[in-house]
Structures are given as structure tokens and as C-alpha cells.
Amino acid sequence: MSTKTQAKPLFAATLTPHRSLSPRGKRVVIGLVAALALVPGVVFYFAGAWPVVGFMGLDVLAIWLALTISMRAGKAYEVLTLWPGALELRKVDAKGVEEVLSFVPAAVRFVIDRDYNERVNALWLKDNGRKVGVGAFLSADDKQSLSKVFGTALRKARG
């Protein structure tokens, strides 16, 4: 069942990773790192240790690369939709590759993994040997909130 075939689901949520750094923020951070690397770089250059400048440039490049990869991973999302007779999980990765998984609400188990402090570590949908993670990129508090709301909606769908 697709989200376009039935207008009113019992539960629908789009799960996205939290990103505190915007593209503009990334440019600011890289600019600050480059400026902070430039000061000692100039000192080392005039002291005759010019190879250090290249290594400081590599540090700036490594930080830029790490931030770029992190921001690209932030484009992934999941759409969880529940109707009385069907459950659909649409996973879209950072590259835009989409995977649609369908479940029967009466047959699926919603599993919540918790740590020793009873904080939610992971959420899973289990069905006929399949074990699919839900919202792996969410914070523990967001997973806790989702588990309460979705668990209630799943119980309602089962009747």
C-alpha cells in the first residue's frame, strides 16, 4: 500500500537526522580553522620549517572533508506510515536510493532495545525473519518519543 492510495493513515512520520551545522556554518568553521592554521603556519614558515605549512593545510582539508561527508549523510531520511491494514517504511539514503518495505501490522513486532539506564538505543521492526532498523540516526530522546507514539498507533491498528 502506498502513501498515495489511502488519504488518512493512523500514523505518519518523516524521520530526519538532526544537523546543527548549516552550509553557511560549515563555511564559517572552515574559514576559522584555516585562519587559525595560518597564524602558526606563517611562524613556522619564517622559522625555516616550511613543510609544517603543508601539513597544516592537510589538517584543514581533512576537517573540510569530514564536515562534507557528515552533511551529505544528513540528507538521508525515513518515512513511516501506518494504516489499519498495512505498515510502510520508506528509507532514502544520502545518495537518494529509495527502499520501500511493507509489513502487516498484525504480524510485525516493534522491538525497542534499551541500555542499562532504560534509554532507547535502537528501534526495530521484526517480521518473518526480517529485522529492519527504524530511525537509527535519531537521538535517544527522539527514539523514546517515537517508540511511545508509534507503539500506541501500532496497538490501535491491530484492533
Secondary structure, 3 states (H helix, E strand, C coil): CCCCCCCCCCEEEEECCCCCCCHHHHHHHHHHHHHHHHHHHHHHHHCCCCHHHHHHHHHHHHHHHHHHHHHHHCCCEEEEEEECCEEEEEEECCCCCEEEEEECCCCCEEEEEECCCCCEEEEEEEECCEEEEECCCCCHHHHHHHHHHHHHHHHHHHC
